[in-house]
């Protein structure tokens, strides 16, 4: 891509450092966010704000990094209305980098094509690596869409990530991210269970995780999330409630493919319980607190059964 010009919509925990890395890589970035704080900081790096997303209508690339597809559709409504009245230039790319439904992003792609009179295409390119990867520019980016669109966008992705792959047609990136979340969500839950079991049995969870890291149970999830689970540090780097959403996408995709996903089924219920406990806005590691509260409830029921006997 010769013209390093892009719009960026959504400057939260992930979007803000991703947009900053684009600016540091020499991109001319137009920014939109609901709140002004992140906009102020990114203007200092050379970014330019626009009062609404429709103001990006003539840019060759518009990136969306909002919590879910309904937020993207709401933010893009004025943009699409503008394109219905006057189509954008041919080859315009709308890049969805959020974790969204694979089938939902395909529907959104068809709507964008209709609104733009065929001149704009959607590429779904969700990311993995957390806020640390977003800050360091080392995200894994899994993209779905036409191959020609992916190769055009590769310089954009390269400014934000180090592992960038074209996974297939539109929706394939979101399916890959759903698989990623299946592994991250259930592994984090298993580590949380292990930490809680160890501590309630009189063992030091830090010592347990240290020895696990040296064996087959070692993983990037253990490396990144393990210290938070041990210290019970639940300050949000990304809200835990989003894991319930992402694992629900796994179930939807599994139904469409005819695949059995028993771990995802268990994970959806656990993270639903986490939300019911009011923990959804805290970090993913707070799944340990959810398990702790389930353990207390289980112990209480066991005591009641003993007393009644």
N, C-alpha and C positions, 0 to 999 in steps of 0.2 A: 504494500500500500504506500504509494508515493505521498499522498496527501495525509499528513498525520494530524487530522482534525476529527474530533469526536465530541459527542454529548455524553454526559454521565448523570444518571438519575438515581438518587438514593445514596446517602453518605452516612450510613450507620457504622457499626463495628467493623464491617468488612469493606463497604463501599468507599469510605473515606480514605483508608490507606491505599486502596487500589487506584483511586483517582489520583492520589498524590504521586504514585509511582508512574502513572502516565505522564503527569506534568514534569516529573524529574527526567523522564526519557525524551523530552522535547516535544510532547504532544500539545496541541492547542485544544484545550478542553473547556467546553461550556457546561456549566453545572446547574443542577436543580435539586433542591431538598426542601422538605417541609419546614425545618427549622434552620436558623441562620448561622448557628455557631460553627458548624463544619465549613460552611461557605466562606466565612471570614478567614479561617485558617488557610483554605485552599486558594483563596484570592491572593494571599501573600506568596504563594508558589507560582502565581501566574495564571490561575484559573479565572474564568469569567462567568458570572452568574446570569441566569435568565429568569424572568418573573414567572414563566410557565413552560411546560414541556413543549408546547406548540411552537415556542420560539426556537426550537432545534430542528424545525421542519426541513431546512435546507442543508443540514449536515450530512456527510456521507455515512456516518456510523452513529448510532445512539445506543448506549449501554444502559440497561436497567438492572439495578441491584437493590430490589425491594423485597420485603419478607415473603411474599407469595404472589401468585398470578392475579388474584383479584385486585391487589394494590397496584400492580403493573397496568392492568386494564383501566383502572380508574385514572392513573396518572397519564396514560397514553390517550385518553378519550379525546382531548382537544387536538392532539397531534393528528390522530386519524381523521377527525372531522376536517382539519385543514387539508389533508391529503385528498379527501373526497372531493373537495372543491377545486384543488389544483394539485395534480400529482407531483411527487418529488422526482428528483433525477433518477434515471435508471441505475440500478445497482446499489441503491441505498440499503444499508444493513441495520436491522434492529436486533440487538444482542441481549438475550435474556441470560444473565449470569446468576440469578437466584436459583434456589432449589424449588422446583415447581413440578406439577404433575406432567408426566410424559405425554399423555393424551391431551391434557389441557393446553400445553404449549403448541401442539399440532393444530388445535382449534384456533388458538391465537394467531398462528402463522397464516392460516387461511383468511382470517379477518384482516390482517395487515395487508395481505396480497389484494384482497377485494378493495380495501380503502385506498390503497396506493395505485390502483389500476395496473397491478402487476409490476410496479417499479421498485418495490421494497420487499425484502425477504427477511424472515426471522431465522436466526441461528441461536440454538440454546447451548449455553456454554457454562454450566455450573462449575463451582470450584470446590476444592478441598485443601485443607491446610490450616484452617482457623485464622484467628487474627494475627498470630505470629507469622504465618505464611503470607498473609495479605500485606503486612508491614515490610517483610523482607523481600517481597516480590518473588517468592518461591512456591506459589500455589500450583497445585495440579489442576489443570483445566481440561474438562472432557466435553467435546463439542459435537453437536448434531446439526445437520443441515446439508445443503448442497456442497460438494467438494470444492467447487470454484469459490464459493463464498468463504469457506473455511480458509483456503489458502490466501485469499485477499486479506483476511482478518488476522493472519498469523502474526504479523508485527505488533498488532494491538495486544494479542494474548501474550506475546513474548515479553512485553513490558511489565506484565503482572505475574507471570508464572514461569516455571522452569520445566515442568512436565506438561506438554500440550499435545493432545491427541484428538484426531477426528474419529468419532466412534460410529458414524453412520448417518442416516437421514435425520431430519428434524424429529426430536423426541429422544434420540439415542443418547444424547448428552445427559438428559434428565434421568433416563433409565440407569445410566452408569452411576450417576450421583445417588440414586435410590439404592443401588447395590452397595455403594460406599457407605451410606448411612446405615444400612443393615449391619454391616461389619462394625462400624464405629459405635452405633447405639447399643448393640447387644454385647460387644466387648467391654464397653464402659460399664454396662450393667453387671456383667460377670465379675469385673474387677471390684466393683462396689460391693457385691455380695461377698467376695473373698475377703475384702478389708473388714467388713462388718462381722463376718463369721470369725475371722482371726482375732479381732479386738474383743469380742464377747467371750472368746475362749481363753483370753489371757495372753495372746500373742501380739507382738508389735507389728502392725501392718506395714510399717516402713521396712522392717527387716524381711518380711515376707515378700514384698515387692522387689527388694534388692536381689533376693535369690531367684525369684521368678524371671527377672530381667536377664539373668545369665543362662536361662534354659529355653526350652521350646515355647514357653508362654510369653517370652519377651516380644514386644511389639512397639510400634510408634505410638499407639494409643496408650499403652502402659507408660511410655516415656513422657508423654505430654500431660495426660490426665492423671496418672498415678499420684504425683505429688499433691495435687488438689484433693484427691480422694483421701489421702493420708492425713493432710492438715485440715480437712473439712473447709477448704477455701472455696466458697460458692459465689464469689463475686463474678458477675456475668462477663464472659468474653463473647457469648452468644447464648440467647435464652434457651433453656432446656425444652421449653414447650414446642420448639420447632422440630425436635426429634420425633414427637408424636405425629406431626404433619408428614414428615419425610417417610416414616415407616408406614404410614397409611398409603403413601404412593407405592411402596413395595407391594402391599396387599392388592391394590388395584391392578398393578402390572402383572402380578402373579396370576390373578383371576383371568386376565386377558390371554396370558400365555399358557394357562393350564399347568402352572408350576406349584408345587407344595412348598410353603415357606413357614414351617412351624416356629422357627426362631423369631421371625418377624411378627407372627401372631402374638407370641408371648411379649415381645417388645412393645407392641402397640398398647397392650393392656397395662404394662408396667408404667409407660410414660403417660398414659391416660390417668392412672392412679396418682402419679406425680403432680399432674395438673389439678386433680381433685383435692390434693393436699395443699394447694396454693403455692407450689414451689416453681411454677413454670417460668417465671421471669429471671430465675437465678441460673447460674452456669450449669452446663450439662453434668458436671460432677455432683450436682445436688441429688442425682439419682441415689447416691448413698444415703442421704437423709430420708428419702422416700422409703428405701429398704429398711432403714432403722425404725421408722415409724410403723411399718408393716410388722417388723420383728417384735416391737413393743406390744402391738395389738395381738399378735399370735401368742406371745407369752402371757398376756392378760387372759386370753380365752383358755389357755392351758391351765392357769391357776384357778380360774372359775370352775373348770371341769373337775380339778382335784378337790376343791372345797365342797362341791356338790356331792362328790362321791363319799 
